Structure formats: structure tokens, C-alpha cells
Amino acid sequence: MATTRSTKSASVITSTVALKSAMAVSGLIMVGYLILHMYGNLKAFAGADAFNEYAHHLRTFGLPFLPYEGLLWVVRAVLVVAVILHAYAAITLWRRNRRAAGYVGNTRYQTKQHKRGRQRSYASFTMRWGGLTIALFIVFHILNLTTNTIHPGGSADTPYGKLHNSFDGQPVVWLVYVVAMIAVGFHLAHGFWSALTTLGQNFSPTRKASRWTGLAIALAAIITIGFLAPPTAILFFGLGD
């Protein structure tokens, strides 16, 4: 009896519905983080002191009830869980979809819409390859602006110094960020809408008729532009010089 119950519980947890819900919730958690992170980055326009003060406040928030950087470590832990859960759910659902669709030799069925004769969709291309691009960028971003292991333009002791040195006279780094943020934008435009649909908030018969479509596109545009604004201002307009 115990074995039967545990088997049923496991099947419920790993069901397609559960995985889609997990991917939706974890995705929304990351969207919330992106909005707050973008807000912090825009502090760069207020000057080095304001940016550094904001970064310092994040590390001292909640003292003495929380240890130094306590809030940041809580946020990091939640994000790591969300990213792992999101990636696991996405990969598992993708594999199930391939098996259910009857892929043979990496081809689903013939189509005239693609020169190789394979059907491709905006969603599959954006979410799969966009997700991989974002994952690689996260690693680079952490090594660049968090640990300062990779420091184009020279290392720095302050958060604003790390940001400024990474883009001042560094067009290649700026281009990396542009590609990554465009991938984030496309990922958000589809993913945010899909998450709300999964969670039962979309009742429109088509995507075009959905009230969430415009919001998803607007959110994606705001986050993409917001993240690229400081690097662009530093590289092309001398912000912080």
C-alpha cells in the first residue's frame, strides 16, 4: 500500500500538468527578479554614489536580524531553485513532446515552410535556443559583475566601477549583452504569456485576442531596454566619465 501511494505521489509530481505549473511559477519568480534587478541597474544614471549606496543597502538590509548579505543569499537561493526547476521542467516537457510527436531522425514531419523540410515554430526556437543563450549569459554575467573574475577594462573595487569598466570602450562586451538581452526579451514575450495561460489566467480563444499578449510584449520590451540602457549610455555617451 505504501509503495502504491508513493508511486502515485511521484507520478503526480512529475506529471505534465505539474511540470508546466512548476515552469510557470519559477518563470514568474525570475520575472520578478528581473524587474527588481533592472531597477537597481538604472540607478547608474543617478551617479556612482547612488549606485554604490543601493548595492551596499542590499547587503546590509535587515541588519541585525539578518547577517551581512543575508537578503542577497536568500534571493540567490530562491533563484537557483527557480532556475533549476525551470530548466528541468522545460527539458523534461520537451523530451516528452518529441516522443509524443513521433520524431524520427530528428525530423517531425515534412513542411515547405523551412528550407530543410522540418517544421519549426517561433515558440520552440525562442524558448529552446533562447533559454540556452540566457543560461550561458548568466554564467558570464556572474563572472563579470558579481565575482569580477572576468573584468574587461580592468578590475574594480566598487559595484559601479565594475559596471563602468565592463562597458567603457568595450563594444564586444556590449554586443554580448545586446544578444543576451534580446534573447531574454523573446523568451519573456512568449514565456510570460504561456505562464499566465498555464495558471488559468487566459480565457481568450487565440493569442492575438488575449489581453495578456500586449502586456507580455510590453514587459519584454521594458526589461530588454532597461537592462541595455546603462551599458549603452556608458559605451556611446560616456556615462560616468
Secondary structure by P-SEA (a helix, b strand, c coil): caaaaaaaaaaaaacaaaaaaaaaaaaaaaaaaaaaaaaaaacccccaaaaaaaaaaaaaccccccccaaaaaaaaaaaaaaaaaaaaaaaaaaaaaaaaaccccccccccccccccccccaaaaaaaaaaaaaaaaaaaaaacccccccccccccccaaaaaaaaccccaaaaaaaaaaaaaaaaaaacaaaaaaaaaccccccccccccaaaaaaaaaaaaaaaaaaaaaaaacccccc
